[in-house]
Amino acid sequence: MDSEKCHTPVKIQHFTYTSDDKKIVINDMTKISEPGQTEYSFQFKESMPSHMEPVSIEDMLSRSNEWENVTLSGKVVRVGDISMVGAKQLKLAETTFADSTETIVVDIWEQHIPMIENGKVYCITPVQVRSWAGKKKLFTTVRSVVTEIADDTFKGVHFQKGFEDNRL
């Protein structure tokens, strides 16, 4: 179809979100129009598939670019305390994940916090790569899906550089 090939940007005004922030609600008050060229500064880019293959933490640290979406599979080796951050006072738990190659800090936000437990293995997709204080880290987004997985390759993962308690 021609409409699928056009990739025309749209301007949406007077809309709201559902209570879980997963859907946009459009009603008779919503205005949808084509924006002028000066009203946006992006180019069309194919979105990443939701079934992305997990990337090793070592590859994330060495090859991934900031703002890139990746899939993380790893074992939680540390769950930090929950803190309230920003003007909206959002809940944040700084966690550390490990795989057989390396460890990485992952900021777990809001609704995902209760899903994460020390010593368990998870697949999270998508997570975004960020640089903070000169180091790469990951963070969940509103669209992230956290799934506990049973993967025997993580049985031997019980360490993290810089932590004394490695009995997981």
Protein Blocks (a to p, Z undefined) as FASTA:
>chain_A
ZZlmnopacddehiaddfkopaccddfkbccddddfklpccdcdddddfkbccddfklmm
mmpcghiacddddddfbdcddddedjkopacdddddddfkbccddddehjlmmmpcghia
cdddddddddeehiacddddfklccdddddfklmmpccdehiablcZZ
